[in-house]
Amino acid sequence: MTTYSHSKLSTFEQCPLKYKFGYIDKVETEIGESVEAFLGKRVHESLEKLYKDLKFQKMNSLKDMLAFYNEEWTKNWNDGIVIVRDEYDPENYRKMGEKFITDYYNRCTPFNHTRTIGLETQNFVDINGYKIHVRIDRLALASDEVYEIHDYKTSNTLPTQSKLDQDRQLAVYAYGVKTMYPDAKKVKLIWHFLAFDKEMSSERTDEQLEKLKGDVLESIKEIEQCKEYPARESTLCEWCEFQPLCPLFRHKFEVEEKKAKEFLKDDGVKLVNLYASLYHDVKLKEEKLEEVREELVAYAKQHDIEVVFGSDMKVSVKSYPKLSFPKKEDKERKAFFDAVRKIGLWDKLAVVDVYELAKMINNKEIPKELLAILEKYVEKGETVRVSLRGK
């Protein structure tokens, strides 16, 4: 039985290539753990100890909790911890954790509002033959038929209520709780946003949980049918451990390893520097710029990368599927229009906006069985876009 988790599904949605590196190729990288992840682990360990000791009738003082946190911080800290925001140092993050624990302790003491029945749970729930991992920070019993799922967040982002009402992670856990404990009439989802000393909550109806099952299965189906794993750039790339392997960042790491003289001799660096110079000098001929552009495309394809780094700039060289359709003068134009009407897309595309249609096909918005009707009218090619940006 294949096992999935919220983290696994989210990784694929965030970046299919990261999913491939992490879950299919199981690549081990030299990039260390981020300080944010390290901080999160230490805080979670501390709160786990707090509630574990309470189950044995041991009440830790705030002083005890901070001592435990700092001891674990010191014991586990190593030089491989990565701090992306270089304006902050380890001490800044350590103090953040102290504040998180202090605020939580003062807000929730004496910790007797509910009965803890699980900490950092390691359960699995079955959804149509798939095992879904259910790891709950703290599972509590509020009353005989009311359960609470508590999740501790150490990020500096406070989501809106509407976003929490759509959250998949804790909703999947709620489905798991209702499966494991049939007496559960209500499951409250509770987030503790420690950076804001704020508690937020949400609930799901049985109907919503049934729909969630379908959504999860659709996500799994998309993963299992995936044949290509493109890199998807976002702000989260800064914390990705696979940057040295990623076509969006690999060239950056290659040139960073070279000494200054070797760096400037790198063909990619020279191409980006020349491209940037030509791009910013409007007096130079467009033909020369296009020539360098073509060389950049050739270089990127030769080295199987999508971003080429220069001294101060980087060039993105990304291929996009190119789809062509019968033009006005083509004999197949009418048959093409009829095919579009047949699959029920005529109203959406009006007079057949082929640019919109190409986008729909590339984004996989059209079911395969309907797309098959249009296949013979599609002429496939490739469009390459080269864009210049600061590093």
Buried (B, 14 or more C-beta within 10 A) or exposed (E): EEEBBBEBBEBBEBBBBBBBBBBEEEBEEEBBBBBBBBBBBBBBBBBBBBBBBBEEEEEBEBEBBBEBBBEBBEEEBEEEBBBEEEEEEBEEBBEBBBEBBBBBBEEBEEBEEBEBBBBBBEBBBEBEEBBBBBBBBBBBBBEEEBBBBBBBBBEEEEBEEEEBBEBBBBBBBBBBBBBBBEEBEBBBBBBBBBBBBEBBBBEBEEEBBEEBBEEBBEBBEBBEEBEEBBBBBEEEBEBBBBBBBBBBBBBBBBBEEEEEEEBBEBEBBBBBBBBBBBBEEEEEEEEEBEEBBEBBBEBBEEBEBBBBBBBEBBBBBBBEEEBEBBEEEEEEBEEBBEBBEEBEBBEEBEEBEBEEBBEBBEEEEBEEEEBEBBEEBBEEEEEBEBEBEEE
